[in-house]
Amino acid sequence: MNSGTDEQHAQDVQPDTEAQTTTALPREDADHTANDQQRDGEQQTLEILSPADATSLPQDDDEAEVQIALRNLERRRAERKRKKLIKIGIACAVVLALVGFLVGRSILSGSKEEEVSLETAVVERGNYENVISGSGALKAGSSVIVTPEVDGIIESLSVTEGQHVNEGDVLFTIKNDSYDRKVHEAQQDVTSAQQALDAAQRGVGTAEAARDEAWSKYQEAWDTADAEHADWQYLKDNYSTLHAEWEQRSNYANSLACGEPLYPGDSPTIDPDKPEEKALYDAWEKAYVEYLVRLEAWDAYQDALELVGEEPTPAGAEPKYPDAPDDVSLAAAIQSAQDSVTTASLALSKANDAYNEAVKEADKRVVKAPASGNVVALGAKVGLAVGGSSASSGAAASAASGNKSSGEPLVQISDVNKMSVDIEVNEIDIMNVKKGQKAKVTFSAVPDVTVNAKVSEVATVATSAGEGGGVVTFHVGLVIDHPDSKLREGMTASVKIKTTDLKDVLLVPASALTDTGKGFTVQLLVDEETGQTKTREVKITEKNSTNAVVEEGLKEGDVVVLGGGVSMDEADAALLVN
């Protein structure tokens, strides 16, 4: 009866044993599991029933043996089932641990011939580039919004959106007649101020002429008085001698005194052959000779009278010299006139300044381009009221009331010959960014356009401090020297800065590296059939999210396990296969 029961028990247990899948475990874990099972068996030994324990069972011997055998069998089955569940749980945990270390899935089967599947890569030579990416809004190299400085209504518009303009080109004109009136009034003020200055300058001339005339007359009077004084002094000193000489000349003249002779007339016409006529001629000739003698005496008398002159008189009162002009008064008059000139000059200068300012303000009605570039925004249109406060009135104001600006700039000019873009770079990558580094820029709006750029600015102070767990970033500016004509200011630009560019270097995938804290290791594949690997320390000089540059530890053609992997020797690999 017991034999039959044992056979039945063996048959019941055998299917469970065959259904159990042998799980490949690492050597260490397998030994540990066996020890655990042994301890469990020692602690939980089955309590087998014996015939002596059958007092509570039926008294029939055969029936009692059958009951004892059945109970022992049930207890053995329960114990074996419990141990089997423990083994299965431990095996599953070990398998899951191995799968977690391996990248990819390794499917284990009961067949010893199935190969281990690992994701690997070959170490190759190639070019290494490290690129830092970012995005920002495209900006013009320089941009200016034109805002008129005067009020009024746009009278004419000279540009269109997209048009290229040069500095000084007319953009639009503003109508406001009040500025013409201001210019006219300022011109009148200038004219009046100029007239006042001319009058003041004439006043200076008059005052200076009066001074010169006064001194000229004084000099003439002084010269006359000086001459008179000299004559007076000479007469005073020489009166007696002069009077005696005068008397001598007077007496001599008196001694020659005679009457003026009569002229006998012209010579008569005679006939020399007639005696009576000859006598007449002789008488005339005698009279004429006497006339000549008397005439000579008369001339001598007249000469003597002229030499006599006037009788000297005794010297009278001494002549006086004239008083000098009041030079202080004359100078004060001149100074007053010059002060008037200064005042008039200042008034003229102010008038000119006011006129120039009025002209300048009036000229502002012609709005010109402050810089060269393209018109990228144009909100100006004819009839639009512009300025801080509308200067229009009446019909003009009514016409402009429906043409108020919608907020768009009247004119915005940008220099699109050179553009720029600003991006934010995190604190890890910023140390690799340097001025002058090259970059490629693409645009989602124009995917067919790629332009070259250059780093022009690298901030030394963080833009964001990373408070609350945020990322610390730094501002980086790039310049696009030759932008494409399709580009527009404000477009989203995607930037890739090439910080490293190495040619013909040994490359390994970054996913194959394991960072140990002191360096990097890789799992080198030793046997492709068994999946045997070996840990290898490597020296990495450059690394990005895709590849790393290997300087030592690997050679071209080596195969490494991606995802870091786990190290397995031959026994471990065989165990994994089994």
Secondary structure, DSSP 8 states (H G I E B T S, - for coil): -HHHHHHHHHHHHHHHHHHS------HHHHHHHHHHHHHHHHHT------GGGGGGS-S-HHHHHHHHHHHHHHHHHHHHHHHHHHHHHHHHHHHHHHHHHSSS-----S-TT------EEE-EEEEEEEEEEEEEEEEESSEEEE--SS-EEEEEE---TT-EE-TT-EEEEEE-THHHHHHHHHHHHHHHHHHHHHHHHHHHHHHHHHHHHHHHHHHHHHHHHHHHHHHHHHHHHHHHHHHHHHHHHHHHHHHT---------S-----TT-HHHHHHHHHHHHHHHHHHHHHHHHHHHHHHHHHH-S------S---------HHHHHHHHHHHHHHHHHHHHHHHHHHHHHHHHHHHHHTTEEE-SS-EEEEEE---TT-EESSS----HHHHHHHTT----SS-SEEEE-TTSEEEEEEEETTTGGG--TT-EEEEEESSSTT-EEEEEEEEEEEEEEE--GGG---EEEEEEEESS--TT--TT-EEEEEEEEEEEEEEEEEEGGG-EE-SSSEEEEEEEETTTTEEEEEEEEEEEE-SSEEEEEES--TT-EEETT----B-HHHHHHHH-
